[in-house]
Amino acid sequence: MCRNIKTLFNFDPPATPEEIRAASLQFVRKISGFNKPSKGNAALFQAAVDEIAGVATRLLHSLETSVPPKNREEEAAKAKARAELQHRFTTKTQRTQSSEWI
């Protein structure tokens, strides 16, 4: 899964059309291999983003759950803490590996 695509379901406040569109754009970029399509492919690329955004919107509106919605700010803080922890672990591992080679 593309790490830039965020979970959009079951949040308070709900996902905005802009967030759904951004996730759709990331998805199309990932599967097409294009960050920015050529002029010849631009219309097809944009049509794919539009179609996927529509499907994603319908999906998000139709999903049901008994779990209470997650708070966006709390989830963002948790994600930031996980990223910082991962960064510290990765940095420490890299230092250990480079000192082994010296």
C-alpha positions as MATLAB code, in Angstrom:
seq = 'MCRNIKTLFNFDPPATPEEIRAASLQFVRKISGFNKPSKGNAALFQAAVDEIAGVATRLLHSLETSVPPKNREEEAAKAKARAELQHRFTTKTQRTQSSEWI';
ca = [
       0.000    0.000    0.000;
       1.203    3.465   -0.770;
       2.266    4.974    2.507;
       0.926    8.413    1.524;
      -2.644    7.130    1.356;
      -4.259    7.608    4.742;
      -7.214    5.754    6.228;
     -10.293    7.895    5.681;
     -13.108    5.862    7.234;
     -14.591    6.311   10.694;
     -13.094    9.640   11.687;
     -14.632   12.630   13.380;
     -14.877   14.888   11.485;
     -15.427   12.695    8.403;
     -13.068   12.749    5.429;
     -13.397   15.814    3.253;
     -13.765   15.679   -0.538;
     -10.229   17.111   -0.748;
      -8.819   14.240    1.359;
     -10.649   11.662   -0.738;
      -9.350   13.278   -3.922;
      -5.776   13.392   -2.570;
      -5.923    9.677   -1.713;
      -7.340    8.951   -5.172;
      -4.524   10.908   -6.802;
      -1.921    8.983   -4.785;
      -3.551    5.697   -5.783;
      -3.522    6.569   -9.501;
       0.088    7.744   -9.235;
       1.056    4.488   -7.554;
      -0.612    2.114   -9.987;
       0.328    4.108  -13.110;
       3.917    4.785  -12.078;
       3.514    8.437  -13.060;
       3.964   11.280  -10.617;
       2.899   13.630  -13.379;
       1.568   12.123  -16.606;
       2.625   13.246  -20.074;
       0.333   15.609  -21.968;
      -0.938   12.655  -23.975;
      -1.949   10.781  -20.827;
      -3.121   13.762  -18.746;
      -6.824   13.466  -19.620;
      -6.870    9.715  -18.929;
      -4.953   10.208  -15.686;
      -7.400   12.915  -14.538;
     -10.404   10.798  -15.516;
      -9.018    7.911  -13.451;
      -8.551   10.197  -10.423;
     -12.122   11.503  -10.816;
     -13.588    8.004  -11.142;
     -11.678    6.599   -8.181;
     -12.601    9.611   -6.048;
     -16.259    8.966   -6.869;
     -16.019    5.278   -6.024;
     -14.114    6.063   -2.798;
     -16.738    8.626   -1.767;
     -19.569    6.140   -2.318;
     -17.667    3.472   -0.419;
     -16.958    5.719    2.573;
     -20.597    6.829    2.731;
     -21.905    3.275    2.573;
     -19.578    1.608    5.114;
     -21.005    0.890    8.560;
     -19.350    0.179   11.890;
     -20.315   -0.148   15.529;
     -16.973    1.324   16.620;
     -17.087    4.998   17.638;
     -15.325    7.402   15.261;
     -11.652    8.137   15.931;
     -10.523   11.642   16.749;
      -8.334   12.959   13.923;
      -6.035   14.977   16.171;
      -5.439   12.075   18.550;
      -4.717    9.683   15.674;
      -2.346   12.213   14.079;
      -0.457   12.539   17.377;
      -0.162    8.742   17.631;
       1.117    8.526   14.048;
       3.675   11.244   14.720;
       4.903    9.419   17.830;
       5.204    6.157   15.850;
       7.157    7.929   13.107;
       9.544    9.497   15.620;
      10.104    6.140   17.290;
      10.740    4.488   13.916;
      13.172    7.269   12.973;
      15.114    6.845   16.220;
      15.261    3.068   15.744;
      16.367    3.397   12.113;
      19.023    5.992   12.969;
      20.369    3.874   15.834;
      20.451    0.768   13.606;
      22.287    2.656   10.867;
      24.891    3.960   13.335;
      25.415    0.457   14.724;
      25.799   -1.045   11.273;
      28.240    1.629   10.073;
      30.402    1.232   13.198;
      30.560   -2.509   12.543;
      32.149   -1.845    9.156;
      34.861    0.443   10.468;
];
